[in-house]
């Protein structure tokens, strides 16, 4: 039969066939490759020509192994285990819509061979996961990246969920964007609110009607507390709930059994002092507002000692809670 494609494309097609149909458990004879070339692409090649193409691919750096049962591509951009990790990340990410998740997972599956897909059964359960319904999220990320690169401001509506479980406009904002931060499986925009004059964290999946405002950005080094720029390690440990108040030195007692959770939340840049065989003292620098929230969550295991103002706020919260549950 006449070739449907020119034979000069054979080298690329042989590589594509090996990527799609071969691995350690599924080597391909040259006759098998020839059949795929003809059935999939209409290219007719002799075995010797296929052998030459495989050798050319090896010379180009592709790792193609030969065994008695045939040839297979032994090295890919991503190992199957790495693809599974990426797919799990997409699947569990609440900031990616269900339709985008499905599309991304399909693309990731396409980076392995046809046998990989059969091992990824949860590709088809994406609609069962809690996902945002904001279809503009990826477009917003592109606008944010562009504005940060060009040092200009952004304008957008910020939304909150109502009792109808839908997003409703809460405010209109003009901001200088500084950084996108992934936190608790959500994307946040760290930005300077040009009206209120403070740093705020906005959930990107709650942003709609974003447009570029060509006014120049406010340099972050002009802001109090950011003279040296953004300290990312400090951000990660000091603001576990994305509060923007200034961090303070905080001391609290904790049960020894939750040290693991404390390090998960605040990292290793903390001081741990044993009190006895059951408890420790923790010293760290964190947002008082975030610490108030965190300490309440672990109220049966934690006692805030300093600062006094924070300890008093937690005390008042507990009194208020007691009134509610009488």
Secondary structure, 3 states (H helix, E strand, C coil): CCCCCCHHHHHHHHHHHHHHHCECCECECHHHHHHHHHHHHCCCCCHHHHHHHHHHHHHCCCCEEEECCEEEECCCCCCHHHHHHHHHHHHHCCCCCHHHHHHHHHHHHCCCCCCCHHHCHHHHHHHHCCCCCCCCHHHHHHHHHHHHHHCEEEEEEEEEECCCCCEEEEEEEEEEEEEEEEECCEEEEEEEECCCCEEEEEEHHHEEEEEEEEEECCCHHHCCCCCCCCCHHHHHHHCCCCCCCCEEEEEEEEEHHHHHHHHHHHCCCCEEEECCCCEEEEEEEEEHHHHHHHHHHCCCCEEEEECHHHHHHHHHHHHHHHHHCC
